[in-house]
Every structure is written in C-alpha cells, then in structure tokens.
C-alpha cells in the first residue's frame, strides 16, 4: 500500500523555521512547523514572555498640578528594547496573529448540540453540587470522523472533551464522567427528556462571555496629562479620523439594528454616530470620545466617561510629530476601576506608521499576539488585524481575572442551582410519563439515535427536541449572538500547519523517525530502518521518478526510539524489546560513508560493537534537549535509572574538537544508578542553572510526577494526579531565566509547573504566579512544544494551543494520526506534489 508523505510548513517573513514534527497517517509522514524570530525560544519561555509581553511594574506619574498619581501594577508591553537601532519598521518580522479560544471552536453546545438529537443528564456530585452533562455523536468538521462530544456543566465552569466512537462498543455515562475525573456522586445522573432544557443550557454556555465587543477610543493631544483634558477634546484631528476609518465604518445610531454596545439607537442621547465593524464573526462597537455627547459646562464630561470608563479595553490615540518628546501616557491618567487594558496607539506622520504599546492590569493573564520588535507598523491593514485580534484576546483574558471569574462563577452557580430546583419534582416520580421529564436510567448507554424498537411517542419527542433546538439556534443568529468567529485573520493567509506532500511512494508502517539533514530516517517493523531522500526531483522535473527509500539497517534491528544528533555526529537508538532491548550509538559519518560506498545493509549482528552494554533491558530513554555543555542520557530499566554522559571531545592542534576514540561507545561513561519505587512511563531531563549537582530528572509513574536529583538520587514530589486512571503523555522542560519549568501532560490535562529557585541541590516546588493548567478537548497520544505553540496529537486531530497561556488557536482534523518524531531545526524545503 503506497501512501503520501506530507509536510506541514510554516515560516515568518525571514523564512526562519524553528520547530518541526514528523507525523504518520496510514503509513504516511507529515511535518508540522512553527516559526519564531530568535533561537532556542522553545526552552526560553520567560525570555520570550518579557520580550514580547512585557513585565509587571508599578506605574507612577504626575497630574497637571504635579501631584503624584499611583497607577497600580501593570504589565507593560512595548516590544523588545534590544533590537538594532538601524531596524527598518517596514520589514516587520511577522508574529502569528490568532484569535485565542475562538468561539467557532469553543462554543460547542451552539455548534454541535443545539438543534440536533443529543442527550442531557442531571446529577449531584459528592459535595451535593448539581451538574449537567450533554453528549452528542457528531462528525469532526465534516471529515467523516464520528466522535462523541461531551460537555460537563458545573459551577466552576465547563469541561469539554471528545471521545472516540466505536460501532461495536457503546459508551456509558459513567465512563464519560470518569474521563472527566468525576467518579463519585451524591445522586447518579438522570436523563432530561424535556426539550426546553436546550434553552437553559444555551444560557449556561453564554456565560463564557459575549461574542460581540465594545471598546473605548480616547483621543489625547500632546501634553495632556489628565482624563478631564482628554475627555474634553471636542473634536479629533486628521490623523485621528484616518485611524477611525481604519478601525471600521461610521454608522448612524438612529435606528441602528446591529450590535449597539450600550449606545442609544432611538433618541440620540449618546451621540448621532459611532464606529462599527464586523471582524471574523464578531461585531465590534467603538465608544469614540469625540463622537459621544460633549458638554462645555461639564469639565469632567461624565457622559463620555460613563461609556469609555466602563469598557474593559480602551484605545488611547496620540498624534506623534517626528521624534517622541511628549510625556508618556500612564494608566493613572484615567480614573477607572473597570478598565483593565489600555492600548496606546501613536501615529507618526513622517513615515506613516503606527506604534503600539499595551498596559494590562497585573491580574490579566498573558494574551497574544506578542508585539513585534519594535512594535511599529507601516502596513495599515496588517496593523488593523493585529490590533483588533489583540483587543479581542485582551478582553477575553480579562474575564479570567479574579474579579470577573468570581462574578461569573457566582452567576453560573446560581443558574445551575435554579435549574436544578426546577427539576427536583421530577427526581422522585415514576419512570417516564407525560408529567415526568426525567429518565430513571442513570448509567444508560449513550446511543447516537433511538433504537429501532422505540415507540412512536419517543420518535415524536425527538422530532420536537430537534425543532425547538433549531428554533433557538435561528433566534440566536438573528439577534447577533451566534458564535461564528473564524480561526484565521484572512482567507489568503498561510498558516504554519498547512501541509505539502513530501513522498507518495512510502509503503511501510512507521514506528519512529527523525530528520537527518534534508532527509528522513524512518524505522519500520517490516523493513528495518530506511532513509528517505528529501531532495525531490519533482521540484525541477515534474516527469522525474521519485528516488526510492534506501535501507540503512535490516529488519533484525527493531528500532523503537531514535535521536539523530548531527552536531555530535551521533545516532542513538533503542532497539528490540523486553530483556533483549538495548541502547545503540552510531556515528552518522560512518553510516553516511557506508551509504555512499553502497556497502551492505547493516544488521543487528554487525552492530554488536555499537551497543551500550549496561542498558540491557531498557524500555525507555531520554536525552537532555539543550545539551550545550554535555550530552546526558537517562535509561530506564524497569524501576532503575541509569545515568550516562558523553565525554567531552578534546581539542587538536588545529583548534578543532576531535573525539578521544573512533568508537562512539567509548565516548560514553556511566555515572550512577538510581532506584525508583515504580517503573517510569514518562521521563524528561531538566537542566539546573549551574549544572553543578542541580540537574534533575522528571519521572512519571503510578499517580504522580517526581523530580529526581541526578547527583544524590533524592526524589521530590512535583505533582500528584487525583484521578482513578492516569494516562501519562509527556513531561516537557521549558526554562525562564535559567529556572526550570515543566509542562506536565496526562489524561486531558496539561499543567505548567515552575521549579524555582534551585536551592543547592534541593528544588523549591511551590505554587507560582506563572503556573497554569488547561484541558485538551481530546485525549492526546503525544505532545510537542513547537514554540510559541504546544501541539497535542490525538488519533484524528492536531490541537494547537499557545504555550504562554494554553489558549486554543486551531484544531486540524487529520484522520488516523500518529506522531513519529519532533525536533528543533531550520526549515526543510519540501516540494508539493500534484494531487492524485
């Protein structure tokens, strides 16, 4: 069976690629890449965060009378200050601009449930808190991949997961709730048969926030230091009018039928005109200071402050003539307890450019897109896209602050309890009757549709259920509250996860793989290890034949893991299984020479000199991903860890490094053995800030993640998993200012834990403001950090989120998907083959 090998490519304007992941689908490989503007960002999360998202500082300024004003603590985003001074603003190294948690992907009930046959359940947990569960069998974005989608409604928020569909195995409510880590109940769930429940659940989903937004726009002249002065600007300027035209259209409020953002559309009490636009399915209304009513008698301009002062996000526009000599804007100039984000926009007439600066109250979580360096835009349409996405993401992020989150939780709790009280009378009635809209089957199978033997009454109920749901859906669309946001900022925009074909003739199932130069080294069960040449003749000659794969090892070498380390001239593999498993190390240069000289394919017998003897029985190994000083390997042999390091090459007389011996095996030395209480299933090496007795090993086993000190073997509990069943996926090391952090991935959860600071040999493991966690929508099989993204590879999809906050940006549906390898590196240029 021949299969296509596709390549997912992405690049920034400099053409730089920084991460790629090789994937397999029905025996095919894929590659997904993401771009960044500097080296090694995947391991330097903190450096990137401060460079592009700024840092929190106490802002102090003085008013017109010289009195000191305390603005509070704000995160100041101003791009990087360490860029070359000769940087040309027009050559912007473009960052990725995405709506975070787009409603089209997050408002599941509206999109997948409403108006379709589905099941809803009600129950109470062990703490007697009511909850609701909605389950539907749906197709994954019309890709003919059936799956169950489930939403758990609780006072703390909603949890959404997808579960695989099997035509031979029905799914129970109990198993769904167990996957959501809800195993104990005060009262088991009952099915709700009343079709009117759809209206109540839609109200619960709408508590996640409005799909439409209102933003303040405040015109400020140079030298104005107080909000009274800024709000008293009766008119704007030519550059301000130009900026307003860029934001949206001028509309007449009288009789306006669209989203009004709290403005009066009948009596002109809030002005005659306003600025409005629709962006990616969102209606945006701007409260423009110069368009709101002006009063000469009222110096505080209360009517203007009443709207702009109650906006979560406010744009402050300043005209900049030449060099910036005017006092800088500070949030303390605006007296508002409600506004959390100020976007300072400055227009420079000399080069027709906009400069952007962001102030976010410290409790607001990080949100993208990150500001470019410097934050100067000469392409006005590009600036508009960036600004609107930044503002929308900013308001969404603000809703996660304690002030708004607690209010939303109280509202959600009140709605859930009120709905539960309405259902209580039915809980004690006999099974289904016209007066009882609850079904006593608490743990019934979740069926995609009614059984063939169902009564006509049940079929009529389902028809009525669908009719009411469709009517609700239409009503939501008509009133403009439908979640229809798109996931890209333009139809012609190329995303990092778009695919190109790489090879269409590979016919083996892949076990693992890694890239070697511009080629792929692929391990298979049936044909050993193959090298697929990435230099595709189709690039220059469409009629040329694709070069066949070249066999490197025969099938006696059953490779389960591999790492190609080109700077070290090394190939590391874990071969065979059980007691026969071992680690092997090869010189890439020797393998390459054998291929060029067309020597016989290597066998397991030929590789006896390449095995690391003490690794017999190894079922898992890990290497340090940032081995600038020395390469470290940890091999797991049942519940024993074997730490191995590579000896440092010695310099020769020419000043270059040479190996101490021709044998790659002789370069490695065994440091120590560490015994664990359990057999690890996931491992990651964590670099300490000094490398002197503070390197760590993260291991996952049983119900916990532990940190093991490499020097002492002491174990420290990092994270306990409170779940009956645990599926460990990955532990990924990331760093902030030399301090280690870990992305811990298990079940549907991804949790970021910062380990700081290292105190001698003992890590201080404690809650940190930078810690966060989120839930994947589908159970991952593998996780890859491709900065600034983190990607979850499931059976049928790639779920793409941002590593700085865990927000979803895109879900790519790719049926029968399997990750084979990932690594850092420059872009591989793969031609796109014509489709069959």
Secondary structure, DSSP 8 states (H G I E B T S, - for coil): --EEEEEEE---TT----EEEEEEETTEEEEEEE--SSTTGGGBHHHHHHHHH-EEEEEEEE-TT--EEEEEEEEEE---S-S-TT--TTS--------TT-HHHH-HIIIIITTS--EEEEEEETTS-EEEEEEEEEESTTSS-EEEEEEEEETTEEEEEEEE-BTTB-EEHHHHHHHTT---EEEEEEEE--TTHHHHHHHHHHTT--SSEEEEEEEE-TT--SHHHHHT--S--HHHHHHHHHH-EEEE-TT--S--TT--SSS-TT-SEEEEEEETTEEEEEEETTTS---SS-TT-HHHHHHHTT-SEEEEEEEE-SS--S----GGGS--SS--EEEEEEEETTTTEEEEEEEEETTS---SS---SS-EES-HHHHHHHHHHHHHHHHHHHTTSHHHHHHHHHHHHHHHHHHHHHHHHHHTS-SSBTTB-EES-TT-EE-SS--TT--HHHHHHHHHHHHHHHHHHHHHHHTT------SSS-TT---TTEEEEEEEEE-S-EEEEEEETTEEEEEETTTEEEEE----GGGT-TTS-----EEEE-TTS-EEEEEEETTTTEEEEEES-GGG-EEEEEEHHHHHHHHHTT---B-TGGGGGGEEGGGTT--EEEE-TT-SS--EEEEEETTEEEEEEE---EE-TTS-EE-SSS-SGGGEEEEEEEE-SS--SEEEEE--SSSSS--EEEEEETTEEEEEETTT--EEEEEE--SSS--EEEEEEEEETTEEEEEEEETTEEEEEEEEEEETTEEEE---TT-EEEE-SB--SEEEEETTEEEEE-SSEEEEEETTT--EEEEEE-SSEEEEEEEE-S----------
